[in-house]
């Protein structure tokens, strides 16, 4: 059985192999004579056509900052760490509130996950904790000394008019509602998020250390029964994004340079209150993104939390598109908000606009063959590098999410091939989400279906 270091070395070798292969395969590294070198685009396409073609080629550089962060994060830190080891006794840990926010549409799911998460906490040795379920609709959870149900009144309004999940999160911080002190900690989960032993240990290490105000860890999507293989394989990219870009920004810089996600979030109560979720409409669609940028502006520090939690990818393609559309619209609202200085959201803005311009970037796939143009070698090299790293992230996401011992070699290889085959699908979905998001209503919060459906085989 390979050690974690050996796995990491093999992963690094595979990443470099994919990059070299892609550089040669795309012609960025010239092996054969370059036929485009003799093309004069000004004569062939005219001035306007040439400017458009070169502009479209340069747009593909927008993802470069996050690609570099993903590349560095996947290389510099062990991508296959060993089991998390506790660095202190759970008995010495401060009070931890595990907060789950829900609309209340799926009460059975919430009840089941509350029970599973509580069992996982007690099995790991966590003693000083409470599971708090914040809901818009009463769930009538069974009374338990470690469970608290908080129903957000329909009449409750925040000072800035925050809506949706931000409104519920802010209600929990109000005097007379909150039961935690400034020195306590909150673990934010979505209603479908499941704790693991490693994640509980990672949270304990983070709060016992106490050096940073906010933390976040890895979420994987291929655990237990896979409901929709297409969306799950497409989400393998997000797993690699957690282990690359997100891990690097928190471990090396301790700042949310590219923002963060709204689940598997660990916060110190006093710091969360100072930042708050009462950030108006601009901070209501992607409340997690706005919160991170505001905390960055206020000078709070972040770190990566060891371990992983489990979630499931959207069960239908419709929910998958809606989810991506909401993310795009919410991040755009943050990027354009006057409440966050440009310096603090610069990398987020570049990343966001690399997403917004995806339809233009995608057109290069067709135009490169129909309208070839000569480019400096460095431009071709960087474009191929961006493509290679992004493709490899699907491979890594599968390797990280699917256990070779659970699936066997054949199914494991098929999962990798399946993830690569979902790339065209993912590009189409993202393009649809971008176009729909740009022209659709912005201040809308779509919640994906959480009822488990029969598995969809591919």
GUMILO-909619 format. One line per field, with one value per residue (C-alpha): residue number from 1; residue in three letters; x negated, y negated, z negated. Coordinates in steps of 0.02 Angstrom, whole numbers. Layout:
BEGIN
pos (NUM	...) .
code (Ala	...) .
east (X	...) .
north (Y	...) .
up (Z	...) .
//
This chain:
BEGIN
pos (1	2	3	4	5	6	7	8	9	10	11	12	13	14	15	16	17	18	19	20	21	22	23	24	25	26	27	28	29	30	31	32	33	34	35	36	37	38	39	40	41	42	43	44	45	46	47	48	49	50	51	52	53	54	55	56	57	58	59	60	61	62	63	64	65	66	67	68	69	70	71	72	73	74	75	76	77	78	79	80	81	82	83	84	85	86	87	88	89	90	91	92	93	94	95	96	97	98	99	100	101	102	103	104	105	106	107	108	109	110	111	112	113	114	115	116	117	118	119	120	121	122	123	124	125	126	127	128	129	130	131	132	133	134	135	136	137	138	139	140	141	142	143	144	145	146	147	148	149	150	151	152	153	154	155	156	157	158	159	160	161	162	163	164	165	166	167	168	169	170	171	172	173	174	175	176	177	178	179	180	181	182	183	184	185	186	187	188	189	190	191	192	193	194	195	196	197	198	199	200	201	202	203	204	205	206	207	208	209	210	211	212	213	214	215	216	217	218	219	220	221	222	223	224	225	226	227	228	229	230	231	232	233	234	235	236	237	238	239	240	241	242	243	244	245	246	247	248	249	250	251	252	253	254	255	256	257	258	259	260	261	262	263	264	265	266	267	268	269	270	271	272	273	274	275	276	277	278	279	280	281	282	283	284	285	286	287	288	289	290	291	292	293	294	295	296	297	298	299	300	301	302	303	304	305	306	307	308	309	310	311	312	313	314	315	316	317	318	319	320	321	322	323	324	325	326	327	328	329	330	331	332	333	334	335	336	337	338	339	340	341	342	343	344	345	346	347	348	349	350	351	352	353	354	355	356	357	358	359	360	361	362	363	364	365	366	367	368	369	370	371	372	373	374	375	376	377	378	379	380	381	382	383	384	385	386	387	388	389	390	391	392	393	394	395	396	397	398	399	400	401	402	403	404	405	406	407	408	409	410	411	412	413	414	415	416	417	418	419	420	421	422	423	424	425	426	427	428	429	430	431	432	433	434	435	436	437	438	439	440	441	442	443	444	445	446	447	448	449	450	451	452	453	454	455	456	457	458) .
code (Unk	Unk	Unk	Unk	Unk	Unk	Unk	Unk	Unk	Unk	Unk	Unk	Unk	Unk	Unk	Unk	Unk	Unk	Unk	Unk	Unk	Unk	Unk	Unk	Unk	Unk	Unk	Unk	Unk	Unk	Unk	Unk	Unk	Unk	Unk	Unk	Unk	Unk	Unk	Unk	Unk	Unk	Unk	Unk	Unk	Unk	Unk	Unk	Unk	Unk	Unk	Unk	Unk	Unk	Unk	Unk	Unk	Unk	Unk	Unk	Unk	Unk	Unk	Unk	Unk	Unk	Unk	Unk	Unk	Unk	Unk	Unk	Unk	Unk	Unk	Unk	Unk	Unk	Unk	Unk	Unk	Unk	Unk	Unk	Unk	Unk	Unk	Unk	Unk	Unk	Unk	Unk	Unk	Unk	Unk	Unk	Unk	Unk	Unk	Unk	Unk	Unk	Unk	Unk	Unk	Unk	Unk	Unk	Unk	Unk	Unk	Unk	Unk	Unk	Unk	Unk	Unk	Unk	Unk	Unk	Unk	Unk	Unk	Unk	Unk	Unk	Unk	Unk	Unk	Unk	Unk	Unk	Unk	Unk	Unk	Unk	Unk	Unk	Unk	Unk	Unk	Unk	Unk	Unk	Unk	Unk	Unk	Unk	Unk	Unk	Unk	Unk	Unk	Unk	Unk	Unk	Unk	Unk	Unk	Unk	Unk	Unk	Unk	Unk	Unk	Unk	Unk	Unk	Unk	Unk	Unk	Unk	Unk	Unk	Unk	Unk	Unk	Unk	Unk	Unk	Unk	Unk	Unk	Unk	Unk	Unk	Unk	Unk	Unk	Unk	Unk	Unk	Unk	Unk	Unk	Unk	Unk	Unk	Unk	Unk	Unk	Unk	Unk	Unk	Unk	Unk	Unk	Unk	Unk	Unk	Unk	Unk	Unk	Unk	Unk	Unk	Unk	Unk	Unk	Unk	Unk	Unk	Unk	Unk	Unk	Unk	Unk	Unk	Unk	Unk	Unk	Unk	Unk	Unk	Unk	Unk	Unk	Unk	Unk	Unk	Unk	Unk	Unk	Unk	Unk	Unk	Unk	Unk	Unk	Unk	Unk	Unk	Unk	Unk	Unk	Unk	Unk	Unk	Unk	Unk	Unk	Unk	Unk	Unk	Unk	Unk	Unk	Unk	Unk	Unk	Unk	Unk	Unk	Unk	Unk	Unk	Unk	Unk	Unk	Unk	Unk	Unk	Unk	Unk	Unk	Unk	Unk	Unk	Unk	Unk	Unk	Unk	Unk	Unk	Unk	Unk	Unk	Unk	Unk	Unk	Unk	Unk	Unk	Unk	Unk	Unk	Unk	Unk	Unk	Unk	Unk	Unk	Unk	Unk	Unk	Unk	Unk	Unk	Unk	Unk	Unk	Unk	Unk	Unk	Unk	Unk	Unk	Unk	Unk	Unk	Unk	Unk	Unk	Unk	Unk	Unk	Unk	Unk	Unk	Unk	Unk	Unk	Unk	Unk	Unk	Unk	Unk	Unk	Unk	Unk	Unk	Unk	Unk	Unk	Unk	Unk	Unk	Unk	Unk	Unk	Unk	Unk	Unk	Unk	Unk	Unk	Unk	Unk	Unk	Unk	Unk	Unk	Unk	Unk	Unk	Unk	Unk	Unk	Unk	Unk	Unk	Unk	Unk	Unk	Unk	Unk	Unk	Unk	Unk	Unk	Unk	Unk	Unk	Unk	Unk	Unk	Unk	Unk	Unk	Unk	Unk	Unk	Unk	Unk	Unk	Unk	Unk	Unk	Unk	Unk	Unk	Unk	Unk	Unk	Unk	Unk	Unk	Unk	Unk	Unk	Unk	Unk	Unk	Unk	Unk	Unk	Unk	Unk	Unk	Unk	Unk	Unk	Unk	Unk	Unk	Unk	Unk	Unk	Unk	Unk	Unk	Unk	Unk	Unk	Unk	Unk	Unk	Unk	Unk	Unk	Unk	Unk	Unk	Unk	Unk	Unk	Unk	Unk) .
east (0	-69	-109	-35	-203	-216	-39	-80	-239	-142	-7	-139	-220	-51	-13	-177	-151	21	-51	-194	-78	47	-89	-149	24	92	-63	-116	-285	-330	-378	-323	-341	-219	-100	-22	-188	-167	11	35	197	213	226	329	456	444	409	572	566	385	420	568	469	323	440	529	361	307	472	416	283	413	414	223	216	330	244	76	150	224	60	-44	79	84	-106	-166	-54	-29	128	158	128	136	278	297	215	285	162	254	387	568	608	503	588	697	885	932	1102	1136	1259	1368	1473	1624	1787	1871	1926	1841	1874	1833	1663	1624	1676	1572	1417	1431	1430	1284	1182	1214	1157	999	960	982	883	738	739	815	902	935	1050	1226	1313	1420	1545	1602	1758	1892	2023	2045	1968	2026	1862	1865	1810	1627	1503	1380	1505	1585	1713	1723	1870	1842	2000	2080	2087	1900	1807	1624	1567	1498	1638	1535	1633	1628	1492	1405	1563	1573	1389	1404	1556	1449	1328	1461	1464	1593	1577	1393	1339	1153	1018	887	754	858	849	978	966	1080	1156	1286	1432	1357	1179	1111	967	828	710	567	666	714	532	480	607	546	366	417	515	390	251	357	233	357	534	604	570	631	594	623	793	811	967	946	975	1101	1235	1205	1373	1321	1155	1147	1159	1051	910	928	908	741	666	727	637	473	512	527	360	273	327	426	293	152	238	279	120	-6	82	218	335	489	409	533	672	734	886	1032	1014	879	849	779	794	755	918	848	770	929	1032	914	921	1107	1221	1324	1254	1405	1461	1285	1235	1389	1371	1191	1188	1034	934	982	945	771	728	792	691	538	568	581	414	469	359	407	334	366	453	394	513	660	848	973	1107	1201	1200	1366	1480	1539	1460	1590	1534	1353	1382	1484	1348	1212	1321	1351	1167	1122	1255	1209	1023	1056	1157	1010	884	989	1032	967	951	794	639	567	399	480	586	463	423	605	656	530	591	773	745	652	819	925	821	827	936	802	661	754	767	578	598	688	599	426	464	566	464	286	176	-10	-47	-207	-266	-236	-51	-27	-123	-18	146	98	42	211	302	191	209	398	415	303	411	553	435	371	547	597	439	473	658	671	583	486	519	705	733	595	471	591	729	599	527	702	738	584	638	814	751	651	803	908	794	890	1052	985	929	1103	1187	1072	1104	1292	1277	1172	1292	1445	1363	1314	1487	1595	1658	1509	1583	1654	1602	1636	1625	1586	1693	1627	1745	1643	1696	1655	1475	1446	1325	1215) .
north (0	-170	-300	-475	-545	-415	-455	-640	-611	-505	-639	-773	-665	-638	-824	-868	-729	-798	-973	-914	-807	-950	-1075	-959	-898	-1075	-1133	-1257	-1170	-1155	-981	-1003	-1159	-1296	-1326	-1480	-1573	-1620	-1687	-1875	-1898	-2081	-2029	-1871	-1934	-2123	-2244	-2217	-2028	-2022	-2130	-2020	-1859	-1920	-1992	-1825	-1738	-1856	-1832	-1653	-1727	-1782	-1612	-1617	-1680	-1543	-1413	-1461	-1449	-1278	-1218	-1279	-1215	-1041	-1033	-1119	-1029	-843	-807	-642	-681	-544	-528	-686	-670	-766	-893	-915	-837	-864	-899	-1057	-1121	-1278	-1265	-1224	-1261	-1159	-1270	-1203	-1326	-1262	-1325	-1176	-1096	-930	-889	-704	-742	-865	-742	-604	-711	-788	-612	-556	-711	-697	-516	-564	-700	-586	-445	-565	-617	-790	-839	-1025	-1051	-1089	-1058	-1208	-1196	-1365	-1350	-1458	-1322	-1225	-1051	-990	-901	-779	-862	-828	-915	-934	-994	-1165	-1214	-1400	-1457	-1624	-1729	-1779	-1958	-1969	-2099	-2148	-2329	-2322	-2214	-2055	-1908	-1719	-1623	-1784	-1838	-1674	-1679	-1857	-1813	-1687	-1826	-1940	-1974	-1865	-1731	-1686	-1565	-1573	-1689	-1783	-1654	-1507	-1435	-1399	-1263	-1311	-1167	-1152	-1037	-896	-909	-761	-766	-636	-584	-673	-836	-835	-808	-946	-1066	-1023	-1058	-1222	-1289	-1227	-1313	-1473	-1573	-1614	-1681	-1584	-1417	-1303	-1127	-1002	-940	-785	-729	-545	-460	-324	-313	-423	-491	-573	-517	-659	-801	-709	-683	-864	-918	-828	-993	-1077	-946	-989	-1174	-1149	-1058	-1181	-1362	-1364	-1270	-1380	-1547	-1498	-1404	-1523	-1693	-1666	-1772	-1730	-1801	-1707	-1700	-1533	-1420	-1427	-1253	-1174	-1348	-1370	-1542	-1623	-1697	-1869	-1888	-1828	-1957	-2096	-2047	-2000	-1937	-2097	-2156	-2207	-2134	-2128	-2011	-1900	-1792	-1736	-1778	-1669	-1764	-1936	-1882	-1821	-1981	-2090	-1990	-2010	-2198	-2204	-2113	-1945	-1793	-1626	-1451	-1284	-1153	-974	-832	-822	-830	-745	-820	-767	-850	-914	-770	-842	-941	-1077	-1101	-1097	-1242	-1339	-1315	-1381	-1526	-1581	-1571	-1678	-1808	-1815	-1835	-1969	-2066	-2055	-2108	-2259	-2306	-2472	-2393	-2296	-2394	-2343	-2293	-2161	-2086	-2103	-1918	-1874	-1997	-1924	-1749	-1803	-1885	-1733	-1646	-1785	-1783	-1593	-1597	-1706	-1594	-1439	-1513	-1497	-1308	-1331	-1488	-1413	-1290	-1402	-1562	-1519	-1665	-1673	-1705	-1726	-1560	-1618	-1650	-1477	-1400	-1487	-1446	-1262	-1267	-1337	-1202	-1062	-1109	-1129	-958	-876	-946	-832	-683	-732	-763	-586	-511	-610	-570	-389	-253	-128	5	-30	-35	78	36	51	-58	-179	-203	-218	-357	-453	-430	-482	-641	-687	-652	-771	-918	-964	-946	-1055	-1188	-1192	-1201	-1342	-1438	-1421	-1477	-1629	-1688	-1655	-1733	-1893	-1924	-1846	-1917	-1942	-1946	-1770	-1621	-1450	-1300	-1135	-982	-877	-729	-576	-502	-331	-326	-377	-258	-314) .
up (0	49	-82	-72	-14	125	181	185	288	413	425	459	593	675	671	755	882	928	947	1059	1164	1183	1231	1370	1424	1445	1537	1403	1399	1582	1640	1820	1929	1879	2024	1943	1943	2126	2103	2110	2012	2063	2245	2218	2090	2103	1960	1866	1883	1825	1673	1626	1645	1540	1409	1393	1375	1237	1143	1110	994	865	775	759	577	510	620	545	370	408	484	336	207	282	292	132	7	-13	86	-5	-189	-320	-445	-549	-720	-868	-937	-1102	-1209	-1151	-1334	-1324	-1167	-1177	-1149	-969	-892	-734	-642	-502	-401	-304	-232	-311	-148	-185	-369	-355	-277	-417	-553	-477	-456	-629	-703	-595	-633	-819	-819	-725	-852	-1002	-918	-892	-1074	-1054	-1216	-1224	-1073	-1016	-850	-806	-662	-596	-489	-408	-437	-600	-589	-761	-796	-940	-1103	-1143	-1257	-1112	-981	-968	-837	-794	-687	-601	-619	-455	-521	-554	-450	-459	-462	-285	-213	-194	-124	-105	-199	-252	-342	-438	-484	-546	-652	-746	-794	-868	-1055	-1138	-1004	-1009	-1146	-1110	-1177	-1079	-1123	-1059	-884	-749	-616	-471	-372	-236	-273	-168	-238	-335	-458	-454	-591	-503	-487	-672	-718	-599	-675	-850	-801	-722	-871	-1000	-904	-899	-793	-654	-656	-508	-426	-289	-229	-90	-31	78	173	220	53	17	153	305	361	525	599	725	600	473	598	654	472	462	521	361	256	342	322	133	123	239	241	78	-20	44	10	-169	-214	-135	-136	-268	-162	-55	103	212	80	8	0	-121	-196	-305	-374	-550	-629	-796	-860	-905	-732	-645	-738	-687	-504	-511	-373	-371	-205	-103	61	133	-8	-3	153	119	-65	-93	38	-28	-207	-160	-65	-207	-335	-223	-219	-409	-428	-497	-464	-386	-382	-301	-409	-394	-353	-234	-239	-125	-16	139	309	379	424	591	733	705	525	583	703	574	444	559	613	434	393	543	505	321	353	484	354	234	366	413	233	167	-5	41	98	267	192	82	221	367	387	357	494	617	577	594	762	825	792	868	1028	1041	1198	1282	1221	1281	1455	1471	1483	1649	1710	1683	1822	1936	1915	1860	1807	1769	1585	1484	1413	1234	1269	1343	1198	1064	1151	1159	977	923	1020	954	771	786	870	741	601	657	648	477	413	459	381	222	215	272	174	279	146	146	335	401	538	686	614	548	722	793	667	727	908	860	776	932	1041	935	977	1137	1040	900	1024	1103	931	875	1037	1014	833	883	1018	910	758	849	918	782	618	501	325	325	219	297	180	265	233	87	98	144	310	383	447	628	714	857) .
//
